[in-house]
Amino acid sequence: MRTIFTNCRLIDGTGAAAVDAATVVVSGQEIAWCGPSVDAPSPADGDLVVDLGGKSVMPGLFNVHVHLALRLPFPERRIDQFERGYRTLLMYRRALEAITTGTTSVRVIGEAHFTDMDVRAIIDKGVLPGPRIKAAGAALIATGGHGHNSMSCLEASGVDGFRQAVREQIRAGADFIKICLTGGIGTPGEKPSDKQIADDELRAVVEVAHANNRIVASHTGGTGPIKDAVRAGVDCIEHGYEFDDEAAAMMAEAGTFLVPTLCVTQELDYMRRHGVQEWMLDKAKAAAAEHIASIRRGVAAGVTICNGTDLLPSDPVDGTVATIREVELLVETGLTPLEALKAATHNSAKVCGLLGLTGTVEAGKRADLLVIDGRPDQTIRDLRNIRLVMKDGAIFRNELSEVNAPGLVAPGVDLVGGTFAKVY
């Protein structure tokens, strides 16, 4: 049996203008056909035809900067707040929260004990349902560098030390390599622009990763370190708290991806509600204006922007969830709503190496779809009005009376709340 969505607006994620009066046909796990309704195949016996009444259909959202074991406030010294088994189950629960709120794919960018790979495996093998996951394993940092207070980071020193650390992540099954080139907001006693990994160490990471067909994503703030990262061949800049026009032009020319994580500096009430330390709040406030100004420079230069939050996808922020709020903030940096949707779908799928499988609504790709009540390509806040979430043709959330499917139901467990949920 096929599911045929008719009378909808098709936002395919490529950046092309929406197709009004469109039809999308789902067969099994895949999109069998999509396009203008006048050209659509006729329904067959047994097909479910769903009239969407002008609602929009678009690809499922990506969040490509996620720590599923996130807990706030951060400890100031390295301490494991979770047993490994509990950590893994907590991360899986949060993966379910992500998909029920519209994030069908996540890139987990630094976790302890390779638990991100455990969650990825349990979903990929079909043991339990959940979003698509790309996993990095541990984030690699200089000894005493950013994240030394976190269990999700692995310290290394010297060219040989970093080469070994990269190879350990690859051996464990890392999809990509995460490093912290500079300081950041979540570790005391440093600035986001402090460069902490030497150039020869950085080149060693890139060399080993690229030789093994992995990209390198670098936590980087500051104009100088961003330029150094681009010169070294880093594939993706995370955060980009501060950079000038020259750095933006370098990223654009090199094809370097940029994941702004604007929620970190623009949604300070989130941190206040968690009771984070004053030093952390002060650093976020100090970075806020230049962060958004820098991302505007990146947008103006034509840097490829992706969608990531550094918050849980399901975290409640400003009346919505973090993944969606980040897309709204991208519009504030100069992207049009349609371009922001492309950043959260097509571009983010590309940085994850998933564009051949998902990230756009095209025949032959997996049926990772959202039904939106409104026109988010014109009014980005309409993205908050998700009525159906589908991944691989399976329905995870449903508010459409025309579709007889309950979505993901967890009796006795409310899959909302993100870091605010009472789970420890």
N, C-alpha and C positions, 0 to 999 in steps of 0.2 A: 504493500500500500504506500502510495506517495502522499505527501502533504503539499498542497498547492496554496500558496498565499497569493491572493488576488487583490486588486484594487488597493495597491500600496504604492508608496514612493520608494524607489530603490536608490540607496546611497551605497555605492559599491566599494568605497574605501580607497579608490585609486586617485581621488581628487577630481574626478569628472563630475559634472553637474548631475544632480539627482534626476532620475527618470520618473516622471509622473505616470500614473496609470500603468504600473508595472506588475509583473507576476514573477514569483520565485517558486521553483519546484524542488522539493527535497525528496530524495529517494534513498532510503537507508541512511548511511552516514554522510552522504554527499549532496551537493547542490547539482541537480540534474539539468536544470535550465534556469535562466533568468534573463529578463529584458522587458521590452514593451509588451503589454498584454495583447495587443493586436497580432503579435507574432507567436503568442504562447501556444504550446501543444494543448490539445483538448484533454479534459479529464477522462480517465478510464473508470470502469466499474471498480469500486472499492477505494478510490482516491478520496482523501479528505480535502475538501475545498473550503478555505477559510477566507472570507471577505474581511479585509482589514480596515475598510472604511476610510482609506486615505492615510493610515498610519505609515510610518517609515520603517523600512527593513535595512539593516546595516550589519557589518561584521561585528563579531564579539570584540570587546575591548581588550587591550593588552595593558599590563602594568609591568614594566621591565626593570624596576628597581624596588625589590621587595625583600624584607627580612621577615620570614614567617614566624620566627621565634622572638620577635621584637617585644621588649618589655621596658617600660619607663617608670621612674627615672632610671637612667643608666647608672650602673655601679661605677664608682671612681677607681676601683681596683678590680683586677680580673678575678671573677668568682662565678662558678657555674650555678645559676639559679634554678636549673632543671635537671632532673635525672634524664638520661638519654631516652628511655622509653616514653616518659611523659612528654619530653620535648617533641618527639616525633609525632605523637598523637595530637598534641596541641597544634603543631604546624599543619597537620592534615585537616583538623577542624577549621583552621583559618583559611586553608585552601578552599574548603567548601563555602565559607563565608564569601570569599572572593567571587566564585562563580555564580552564586545566587544573587549577587549585586551587579552582575554584568561583565565581570572580568573573566573571560574564558581562557586567557593565557597569561602566565606570570613568568618572569625571570627572577629567580632567587639568587641574590647577589652577595652571599656570604653567610654561612651557617656553620655551627659546630658539629663535629663528629660525623660529617657527611650525611646528616639527617635529611637534608634537602633531597639527596639522591634516593634515600629510603622512600620518601613521600612520592617522588617522581616515579619510582619503580612500581609502587603499589597501584598507582593510577594507570601507568602505561601498560601494565600487565592485565588490566581489567579486573583486578581483585576488588577495588572500590572505585566509585565515580569521583571525578574531580576535574579541575582545569588542566590545560597543558602546562607543563613545567619544564623550564630550562634551568639547570643548576650549575653553580660555580664551585661548590664545596667551600673551603675557607677563603676569606679575603687575605691576600698576601701583603704584609706590611714590613717596614723596616723595624729592626729591634727597637722597642720603645716608641714606635711611631703611632699614627692615628689608629685607634682601635685596640691598643695594647690592653685596654680595660675591658675588652669584649672577648667572650669565648669563640666568637665567629671568625676571629682573625688569627693568622699564623705568622709569627715573626721570623724574619730571615735577615741575614747579613752577607754582603759580598756577592760577587757574580755566581760563584758555585752554590752558595746558599739559596739564592733565588732560583737558579736553574733546578735544583733539587726540589724546591717547594712547588714549582710549576709541574714538574713531572709527577710528584705525589698526587696532585689534584687530577691530572690526566689519568693516572693509574686507577684512581678511585672512580672515574667516570665523569669528570667535569665536562660540561658542554662548552664552557668558555672560561677564561681566567679573569679574576677580579684582583686588582691591586689598589692600594691607597698610596698614591704618589705624594700627596700633601696632607697637612693637618686638616682638621675639620671642626665641626660644632660639638660633636658628642664626646670628645676626649679633652680633659682639662690640660691647661698649661701649654697650649699651642694655638696657632692662628690657621685659618683655612688656606692661607697662601704659603705656609711654610713647606718648602720642598724637603722631603724626607728620604727619598730613594735616589741614589746617585745615577748618573746617566748610563754608566756601564752596566749597572744592575738592571736598569729599565730596558736597555737594549737586549740583555740576556733573556728577560721575561718574554719580550716580543719575539725574539728569535726562536725560542723553544715552543712557544704557543703556536706561532704561524707554521713552524715545521710540522706540527701535529694537527693542523687545520682547525685551530681554535682562535677565536678573536680575543683581544685584550680589552677589558673595560676598566677604566682608571678613575677612581675617586680623585678629582683634581679641582682645586680652586686656585686662582691667581694667574695672571697673564703669563709670566715667565714659565712656570711649570706646564701650562697648557701648550705653549709653543714647543717646549722640550718634548712633551708627549707626542705631539703631532709629528715632529721631526723623527722621533724614534719609531713611528709606525703604529702607535696605539690606535685602536679602531673606534673606541667609544669613550667620550668624556662624560663622567657622572658629576652632576651638580653644576660645575662651571660658575662658582660663586662670583668671580670677578675676572673679566678679560676685556681687552681693548679691541678696536676695529681690526688691527693687524692679525691678532689671534683668531678672530672670527673669520677673516678672509682665508687664513691658513687652513682652518677646519673645513671650510666650504670647498677649497681647492683640492684638499686631500680626500674628501668624501668621508671625513670623520663624523660619526654620529654624536649627537648631544642629547643627554637625558637630564633636563633641568632640575627635577625634583623641587619645584617651586613651593610646594606645600611646607617644606622644611623651614623656610624663612618668611613665608607670607601668611601662614596660619598659626600665629603665636598663641592664640587661645587654646589650641590643641595641647601645646606644651604646658601652659598654665594649669589646665584641668588635670594634667598628670602630676603636677607638683614638681616639675624638674628643677634642678639646682639653678640658682641665680646666675652662675657663671655661664651655664649653657644657654639660658634665656637671653642673657646679655649678648652673647656671640651671635645668636640668631637675629636679634634685633639689629645689631651693628651691620650684619651682612644683607639685610632685607632689601634696601633701596638699590644698592649696586648689583645685587643678584638679578633683580628683574631688569635693570638697565642693561646688564651684560647679555641676558638672553634676547632682549630686543635687538642688540647688535648682531647676535647670531642669526636671528630671523631675517634681519635686513640684508645680511650677507649671503643668505641662501643656505645656511647650514641645515643638514637633515636633522629634524627634531623628532625625538621619540617621547613616549609617555611613561613616566615613572615617578613614584611618590616618596620613597623612603619611609612611608607610613604603610600600615596594612591596607590593602585595597578596600576593605570593608570599614575602615575607621570612619566614624561619623565626624564630618568636617563641614561647617557652614551650611547645615541643612541637607547635605547629601553625603556621599561616601568619597573617600580620598581619591580613588581613580578618576571619578567624574569631576571632582573639584579641580584636579590637576589639568584636565582638558579645558575647563573654563579659564584657568589661569593662563594657559597657553594662548588663548584668544587675547588676553590682556597684554601679551608681549608682541602682538602685531599679526599673528596668524588669523586668517579668516576662520569662521566656524568650520567650513569645509576642510580647510588645511589642518585645523586642529584634530578633526576626526581622522584625517589621513595619518597624522602623527601617531595617533592612538591605535591605529589598525595596520595599514600598509607598512609604514616606516618601522614600527615596533616589531612587526612580523619579520621584516627584513633583517634587523639587527639580531634577532633570535635565530636566523636561518630557517624560518618557517614559511617564507612567502610562497613557496611552491605548494604549500599545504593549506594555508589559511591566511587571514589578514585582509582578504578582499572577498567580495561576493561574485564568484565566477563559476561557471559550470565546470565540474570535475574537482573542485576544491571541497574540503570538509564543510559541513553545514554547521558552522559556528556563527550563530545569528542572534541579533537582538531585534525585537519589535518595539518601536518607540512611538508613544502618543505625542505627535508633534513633528516639527521640522528642525532637528538639531543642526542641520547644515546651514540654516538661516538664523536660528535663535539657539545658541549653544546650551542655554539652561533647559531646553526641552529634553536634553539627554538624561535629565533626572527622571523622566517619565517612562521608565522601562516597564513593558507589559509582558514580555516573554524573553527568556534566555534559553538558547539551544546550543549545544556543543555536540559535534558528531551526530547530529540529527536527534539527539536525546534532549528532552525538555527538563531543565533544571529549575525553572521558575515560570509560572504561568498565571497571568491575571486576565486572560481572554476567555470569555464565556463560551466562545465558539470552539475552543479546544478542550477536549475532555482529558486533561492530564493534570495531576496535582503538583507536578514539579518535585523538587527534592524536599522530602518531609523527614524530619528527625524528631520523633515523638519525645516530648519532655525536654528537648534541647532547642533553645531559640538561637538560630544561626545569625545573630546580629551582634554588634557591639565592638568588634575589632579588639584593640588593646584595652577597651573599657569593659569588656565582658568579664564576668567573674569566673575565671578558669584556673586560678592558682591561689 
